[in-house]
Amino acid sequence: MNILKSVLLIIIAAFLAACTKNMTEDDYIEKTKLFHANYNSGKHYINIRILQKNTGMDASESDYQETFEFVKSRLGAMRSTTLLNANFTQTTSSGEKLVRLSLDSHFELGVAKEFFYFSESGTLYRHEIYSEKLLNRDT
C-alpha cells in the first residue's frame, strides 16, 4: 500500500509541475495586449477587477473608470507598443518576484511610457502610464 501511495504522490507532483507554466517574455506581452484590448474596448472594469483581486488596490471601480476615460480622452486608442526591457524589480510580501515590462506605447493621439508589473506566474500587480498629455487634468 505504501508503494501505491508513493506512486500516486509522484503522479500528482508530475501533474502539478506540468500545470505550472514558466512565463516567457512573449507570455507577459500577450497579457499587456489583453490589458490594451480591454482599454480600447472600454472594458476598464475587467482591468480594475484583476488589479483589485491581485493587489488589494483600494481605488473604486468608478474612480478607475474615470481615470482611464481621462487617459483615453487625452491619448486615444492604443495603436502599438515596443518593449524596451523586462526585468525583475521587487518582491511581493509573499516572496514572489515581480517582473517589470517597460513599454514605449503609441496611441492615436500621443505617446506614453507604460510599466506593467507581473508576478513570475503571470499575475498582473500594477500598471503605470506616463505621458506629457496626462500632466494637466484641468485642460
Buried (B, 14 or more C-beta within 10 A) or exposed (E): EEEEEEEEEEEEEEEEEEEEEEBEEEEBBEBBEEBBEBBBEEEBBBBBEBBBEBBEBEEEEEEBBEBBEEBBEBBBEBBEBEBEEBEEEEEBEEEBEBBBBBBEBBBEBBEBEBBBBBBBEBBBBBBEBEBEBBEEEEE
